[in-house]
Amino acid sequence: MSRLASNWITASTYIWIDIRSYKDSNGDGIGDVSGLVSNLDYLKDIGIGAIMFPAMQPTDFAYGGTMTTKFCNVDPCLGTLEDFDELVNEAHKRNIAVAFGWYPYSTHPDHSYFQASRNPRHPEHKIYADYYRWANDPNMPLPRRGLSGHWEWDEQRKQYYHTIWKTVDGSRWCPETSPYSQKMREENERVIRFWLERGLDGFWIDCGTAGGFYKNDDHVRFSREMNAIIHSYPNKLSIAEGGGSVETTIHQDGFDQFWGHLPLYETVFKPDPSLGTFVLGHKGHECCGVNEMLLGTFVLPKGNQHCQVYPSVTPVKNRYRLVKPDEWKNPIAVARVKQFLALALTLPVVPMFIMGTECGLSLLQADVVGPKWDYSPMLWDRSPNYGFTTGKPFVPVNPDGYPIGSTVKEQLADPDSILNCFKKIANLRRSNPELQANEMILETYAKVPTQDDQKYFAFLRYSAKSEQRFLVVANLQDSAQEVICDFGKTQHKISASYEMIDLYSGMKERKLNSNKYTVSLPACGFKILQTQRK
């Protein structure tokens, strides 16, 4: 029986886990479901309320495991269906939801349905003949939605099949299914019901980079049909990866959340210094500021349905690195990571963190966008193979050379670590609805102007359902600064006196009793201030 809160979808802090690289329980060198179960207490302790996996079904793990060979089973290297059942049961006991990716538009070429579809002599050929997209003409127009793809010749069927993605070794192309096939739609429903009835709490669904729809109305109809199945089960999640506009994907297609890119990493880490920060839009990037996107792109009449993956779901190793191994003892570099985590956990969106991010680790090893998306294993402790496995790891452990002090065990023992920063703020978010994403952005967030909004970022978080308010202030500069928050330029003018408590340090701050409020911050520092009316 699930113990999840009715608002877990918008209240939770999510973590994206590649099971193979998380924890090995049997010494074969590959992380597995049982290894994950053994670390559920860790996830609960650091404030995680939902776990997301790229996929769990049998696969060659191309693109994180999205090209499956079976739909209703667990990849043998990860475990069994019984292991999955244990994961769900144990996670729910800890009020943690479990969801994974569902990719209805492609399969691995070894999938039995494709083998039946491509072979006219196969006993089930008639059943699956139109399950995939076949054509006689390689110049047949490509679908309106999705990536370009191409038509690949199949010698057995003597026809072309549509494809976008490759197998993990790059030697073969993965076939695209046909959403116009009645059998495909029936199978899609069967698979969704199979996993939800087994206790899964929802899906991350690739809805924009594939699909083979020639008309947008066809895509809408299919998406609504799929989401109606999911939502026929209470309190189940569907996140859209890709799609159209946010409003279209939520209201037209029926998804609960929409994954997009909020330029928070660019704001804190400034990989292109010439652009400055992205608190506000600026010349050439007028619509790309964090505040502009929150109050424009992501504002929906229904409420807050934006899910943000941190630091990014983009599978490029060095594009979104948090702290370089040789900067681990650099106080500015570490402070910048903590600031990034603080903002990510207090902005009015649903935060999802790639595993390791909570520790400041960048584990993704893919240097280019391609089929091989490997993560290096989690660094649990200083035992052999960093506590990941007692066997030979399937990929190198700690290939980047993170130094002493970076493992989970070491960071948990260090009160000033990146991990303990994450843990403290994630648990603040869990216990304070005002910091969650349960309501419309316009009803729970307001930017507070500062003396320079390209150097500082200040905002209020609140709720129409309570009088509690939180002021979050970040100094985006590499030197200590006095940040002046101007409430007089907002709808939240100060007409009373408030006690101010820094929830991160536990210290009392100067009282707020006028429209100008000054906050002293160290280099790359932040404060999360709770207002208490006197």
N, C-alpha and C positions, 0 to 999 in steps of 0.2 A: 504494500500500500504506500503510495507516494505521500510524503509529508511536505511537499513543496508549497510555498505560499502562493496565493492566487495571482500575485503580481511579480512572480519570480522573473518573468521575461524582461521586464524593465528595471527591476530592482537589483538584479544580480550583477556581480563582476564576473566576467567570463574568462576562461583560459583556453587557448588553442593548443592541443597536445598532439604531437606525432608519437603514437604509442611505441613504435619501434625504437625510438631514441629516448624513451622516458625511464623505464626501469625493467631490467631482466630478472625474472623470478626463478628460472630453471637452468641458468648457466649456458644457454646455447648462443649467447652473444647478441640476442635480439630482444628488445623490450617487448613486453606482452601485457595482456589485460590484467593478469594476476599481479604483475609488478605495479601497475597503476593502482589497483585496489589497495595494495599495501601502503600507498602514500596518500590515501584519501584524507587521513587525519591532518597531514601537512597542508593540503589544499584548503580544508575547512579552517585551519588555524590562521592562515594568511588572508582569509576573507573571500575566498572563491565561492561563488554560488552556482556556477554552471560550467560544465566541461564540454568542449567542442572538439571533435576529431575530424580530420579530412575525410576519412572513410575507415571502415573496418572489414568490409567484404573481401573475399579472395581477389587478389590483384597482383600486378607486377610492380606496384607502387610508383608508376609513372604519374607525374603531376601530383604527388602526395598520396596516390592511391585511388584516383578518380576513375580509372579504366578497369572495371571489374570483370571477372570471369563468372561470378555467381552473385545473385542479388540477396539471397536470404541465408547467408552463412557468414562465419567469421574466418578471416584468413588464418590458415593453420599455424603460421609462425606467430600469430598474435594470441591464439587460444581457441576456445570453443564457444558454442552458443551458451553452454552452461556457465562458462566464465563471464560471458556478457551479462547473463542473468544475475550473477553474483555482484558484478560491478554496479548494475542499476540498483539492486536492493541495498547494497552497502552505501552507495552514494545518496540514495534517498533517505536513509537513516540519518545522514549528516546534513540533510536539507540542501543537497547539491543535485542539480539537474544534469542530465546526460543527453547530448545530441551529437549528430554527425552529418557529414555531407551526403547528399543524394544527388546523383548526376544522371538523370533519366535519358539524356540525349546522346550518350555515347557508351560503348562497351569496348572491352578488349577484344581483339580479333579471335582469341581462343574461346570466347563465350560460346556455349552450346547453341544459343539461338542464332548466332551469326554462322556457325558451321552448318546448321540446318537451312538457313536462308540462302547460303551461297551454293549449296549442293543439291541440284535437282533430283538426285537419287536418294537423298536422305529421307528416312521414313517420316520425318516431321517437317519436310520442306513446305508443304502446303500451309501448315499452321504458321510458319514464320517467314513465308515468302516475301511479304511486304513489311516485315518488322523493321527493316532498314531501308535507307533511301537508295534506290537503284535507278540507273538511267542507261539508255543505249547510246546517248550522245554526250561526249565529254564537254561539249560546249553548251550544255543545258544551263540556263540561268541559275545562278546561285541564290540562296534564300535572301530575303530582305534583311532579316535580323541576323546578327552574329558576325563572327569573323569570316574572312573570305573563304578559306578552305579550298578544296579542289575535288575532282572526280578521279578515283583510283581504279585501274583496271583489275578485275578479278577473273583469273583464268578458268576457274571452275564454272562459274555462272555465265561467263562470257558477257558480262555487263560491267558497268562502272558503279562503284559505291562512293557516297559522299563522305569525306573525312576532313578533320582539322588537326587531330592530335596523333602523336606517335607513341609506340611502345617505349618502355624505359631504355632499351638499348638503341633506340632510333632506327631499327631495321624494318619495322612494319608500321602500317597506318591503322588507326583505330576507327572502326566504322560508326557512322552517325545513325541513330535510330530515326524512324519516321513517326512524328507525332500525328500523322494522318492515318496511321495504322490502328485499327480497332484493337488488335491483339496487343500492340504496344501500350495503348491506354489502359486496357484491362490489367496488363502486367504491372504497370505503374501503380495502379490502385492496390493490387495484391501486395506489392512490396511495401508500400507505405503502411498498409494495415498490419502486415506481418510484424514490422518493427515497433509500431506504436502499441500494438496489443502485447508485445513482449516487454513493454515498459519504457521504451525510448521516449524522450520528452520533446523531440522535434528534429528538424532538418535544416541544414545549410544547403540551399538549392541553387545550382548554377542555372540562371534563367536568361542570361543575356549574351553569352559567348557562343551559344549553339542553339539548336532547336529546329532548324530547317523550316521555318514558317514563311510562307510567301505573302501572307496578309497579316497585318497587325491584329485584326479581329480574331484570327485563328489562334494567335499566341495568347491573347486575353482569355479566350474561351478555355484553352488548355490550362492556363495558370489558375483560373478560377476553379476549374474542375479539380485540380490537384490540391489547392488550398482548402476547398470545401471538404475534401476527404480528411485532410489533416485536422481541420477545425471541427469535424464531427466528434473528435475526441476532446474532452475538456482540458484546457490549460496546456495545449501543445503549441510548439513554436514552428514558424517557417521564416527563415531569413533568406532574402534574395541577394545573390551575388550577381551584380550586373543588372540589366533590365533597361527600362526607359528612365524617365525622370522619377524623382522620389515619390511625388504625389501619384504619378501614374502607377508605379509599382505597388504602392500601398493600397490605394483606393480602387484602382482599375483591376489590378491583377490579384489582389487579396492577400498579399504577404503581410506578416506582422512587422517585419523590420527590413531595412534596406541597408546593405553595406555600401559605404562610400569612403572618400578620402578627405578627412579634415586636416588642414596643413599645420597640425600641432608640432610634429617633428621639425618641420622647417622653421617654425617660430622659435623653438627652444634651442635647436642645435645649429641653425643658420648654415646649412651646407654651402649655400651661395651667399657669401657676405654682402655682395653688391645689392641683393634684394632686401636686406634687412630682415625684419621679422614679419610675420603674417597675422598679427593681431587684427589689423585693419587692411583692407585692400589698398594698393598703391599703384602708381603709374605702371600700366601694362598688366596689372594683376588686380584690377579694381574689384572683381567679384570673388577673389580667392582668399580673402581674409577670414580668419577663424570666426570673428564676430559676424561678418557679412554672411557667411555660410550658415551659421546657427540661426540667424534671424531672417534668412532668405531661403536658401536652398532646402534647409532641413525643417522649415516650419510647415506643419500640416494641420488642417482642421481637426483631424482625429486625435492628435496628440503627438508624442515624441516617439518616432519609430526609427531613429537612425542608430545603426550599430557601427562602431568604429574599431577597426583592428589596429593594435599598436605593437611595434612601431609602424608596421605596414604589412599587408598580406602579399605585397609584391615579392616574388621569389628571386631577389637579387641580393647577394650576401652583403656587399659593402655599401649599398645605397642608404641603408637605415641602421647603421651601427650605432650603439648607444655609447659605450666607452671602450676605447682600445685597450688591449691588455697592458700595454706599456704606460697607460695613463691611470691605472687602477689606484695609485697612491696620490694622484693629482686631485687636490680638494675641489678645484673648480670643475673638473670633468665629472667627478662624483656628484657634486651639488647639482650640476645640470641634469643628470639622470634623475635625481630625486625630484627636481622641479617638474620635469616632464611627467613623471608618474603622478605627482600631486595634481597637476592640471588635468591629466587624463582621467583621474578618478573623481574629479569634482565638476567637470563640465557636464552640461545637460544632455549627454548621449550615453548609450549603452557601451561600456568599454569591454573590449575583448583583447587579451594580451597573449601574444605568441609565447609559448613556454620558454622559460629562462629570462624573459624580460623583467619579471619580478625581482630578479637577482642582478639586473644590469648586463646579462649575458646575451650575446647575439649568436645563436646556435645554427642558424641556417647557413648551409655551405654551398648553395647554388650561386654561381657567379653570373649566369645569364638565364634568361627565360627559356627553359627547355624542359624535356620530360623528366630529368633527374632532379628531384627536390629532396635532397637528404639534409637532415638535421644532425649535427653532432650530439652525442648523448648528454643528458643532464649531468651536472657536476654535483654529486650528492655529498661527498666527503673526500678525505685524503687517502682512503684505502686504495688498493690496486684498482685501476680503471675507474677511479673516482666514485666507487660504490655503485656504478651502473650495472656491472655484470661480474660474475666470477669466472666467466669463460672468455673467449676471444671475441671482442666487440666487432659487429658487422661493418662498422665504419670507425675511423680513428676517434678516440676520446680526447677532448681538449686540444684539437689541432691548432687553435689560435694561441695557445700558451697563456691562458688566464692564470694569474699568479696566486700565491698563498693568500687566503682571505676571501676568495671568490666563491667557494663552494657553499651549498645550502647549509651544511652543519656549521661552518665557520661564521657565516653571516647571521644565522639565528643566534649565535653566542655573542655577537657584536651589537650592542644596542644602537650604534650609529651606522649600521650597514644599510646598503640599498634595500635589501630584502626586508629588514625591519621597518624601514620607511614605508615600503609598499604595504606591508602587513598592517601597520597602524592606520594608514589612510583608507585602505580597502575595508577595514572593519568599522571605521568611522562612517564610510558610505553605507555599509550594511545596516548600521544602527540608526541612521538619520535619513528618513524618506526625502527630506529636502535636498539631499545630495544625489538622489537617484534620478531616474528618467521616467517617472510614472505619469507626468503631466505634460501638457503642451509647453514647448520651450518658452513661449511668450509669457506663460504663467508661472515660470519657475526660474527664470534667468534674466539678468539685466547687467549689461556692461556698465562699469563705473569709469568715467573719463579720468585720466591722470594728466600730469603736466606734459607727457610725451607718450602717446599710445603705441609708438613703435619701439619704445624701450621698456615699457612696463605693461602689465596686463592685470586689470582688477575687475572683478564681477561679483554680483550678489547671487546667491542661491536661496530660494525660499519656496513656500507652498501656500496655495490658497486654503489649504486645510489646517494650517497651523500658523502661529505667530513667530515661529522660530526663523531666524535668518542667519546666513553665513556670508562673510566677506572673504573672498579669496584674492590675495594680492601676490603677484610674481614680479621679481626684478629680473629682467631678461639680459642684464648687463654683467660683465665679468668683473665688476667692482661694486663695493657697497654703495647703496643709494638710499635717499629719502624719497619715498613715493607718496605723492599727494593725491588722494582720492577726492574727487569733486562731486559730492552728491547733489549739489545745487543744479547740475546739468542733467539730472535724471528725474524720473517721476518718484523717486524715493528720497525726497528731501527730509532732512533731519529736524524733527520738531520736539524731540525728547532727549533724555540722557540714557546712554546704554553702557553697561559694563561689557568689556571686550575680553574674551578668553581665547588664547591661542590653543586650539585643540591639539596641535601637533606637539607643542612643548609643555602644555598644561599651565603656562604662565599667564598672569593677568597683564593686559595691555592698557595703554592710555584710554580713558573713557571717550566714547563717541558722543559729542554733544553739539556739534556744528556741522555745516555742510562741507567743510574742508577737514579732512582727516589724514594725518601723516603717519606712514608706516615705515619704520626703519628696517632695512633688509640687507643681509650680506650679499656678496657676489652670487648670482644665480640662486638667490634665496626665495622663499615663499612663506606665507602665513595663511592659515585657515582660521579665521576669527569668528567665533560664535557671539552674536549680539544678545545681551540679556537686559531687557528694559528694567530700569530701577523703579 
